[in-house]
C-alpha cells in the first residue's frame, strides 16, 4: 500500500526529481485516503497535482528538520538532560521500552534477529502544571512559591527500523497520511453538518405542510399566519446554509476542494517548531540555566486541530526493551 511513498521519500525531498508515475500514485493515495468517489470529478488529477507536490515537499522538510537521534539507554540517563526531562527515572525509561507495542512488533517482524541498533521516533505529550512549592532565596527557604512543574507523558515509539534513514522516510509517509486524515476529518464535518440540516429541513417541511393543509391562516391546531411565515423563513435559511455547503450535484467537488486546500497549504495544518526548555532535576521550570537546571531544545509538532507532541529521534541497542 505504501510502496509509492517509499519511492517518493527514498531520496531527495524536492519534487522536481519525481517521475510522473510516482506523482500519479501519490494523487491516487490522496483520493483513496479521503473519499474515493472524488475520482468521479472531471480533472481531479490535474487539480490535486500541485497540492500533492506541495505536501510532499513540506513533510520532507518537516521530518528532515527533526534533530539527530539521541541515545535511549539507561547508561546515558544521568548525563543527558533530555532523558532526565523525558523520563522520571531510568526505571521509568525501561518500563516505557518494555511496554511499547510498536517496538515489540518490530522485533517480532525481524524474526528474533539481534539487531545492533534500533532507530525510532519517540513522541510525548508535555504537561505543565501550576503548583506551590519551595524555593531558596539566599539562605532562606520560601514556602508556597508559585511554580510550574513540567512532565512528559504518553510515551510512544513510532516507526522503529534498523536505520535513521529508514525511520525518517517512514515518518515522511506518516506525515503525508496525517494531512490526509485532517482532510478526511473536514469532509466528515461537512457531511455531518449537511445531514443534520437536511434532517431538520425535512422536519420543518412536514410541519409546514401540516399547517397549510389546515386552511388559510389557521389549521385544526390553531396555527397563525405568523407561525407559517416563521417556518418558511426557517426553510429559506436552511436552504441558504445547504447552498453554502454545496449543491447536491457538487458535493464531490466540495470534497475535492477540501483535499486540495489541505495539501496545498500543509504548513497551516501540520508544522513543527523548536522550543527551549529549562527544567531542574525536580521537574520545575526555570527562567535560566543554572546549577542542575539545564537548557534543552525540543522539537514540537503541532496540527491544526490543536494537538501538540514533543518528538525526538532516538537510537537504542538491540537489547533495550527486550523482555
Secondary structure, DSSP 8 states (H G I E B T S, - for coil): --HHHHHHTSS---GGG--HHHHHHHHHHHHHTT-GGGGGSTTHHHHHHHHHHHHHHHHHHHHHTS---EE--GGGTTT-HHHHHH-SSHHHHHHHHHH-HHHHHHHHHTTT---SEEEEEEEEEEEEEEEEEEEEETTEEEEEEEEEEEEEEEEEEEEEESSHHHHHHHHHHHHHHHHHHHHHHHHHHHHHHHHHHHHHHHHHHHHHHHHHHT-SS--TT---HHHHHHHHHHHHHHHHHHHHH--GGGHHHHHHHHHHHHHHTGGGTEEEEEEEEEE-TTSBB-SS-BTTBEEEEEEEEEETTS-EEEEEEEEEETTTT--
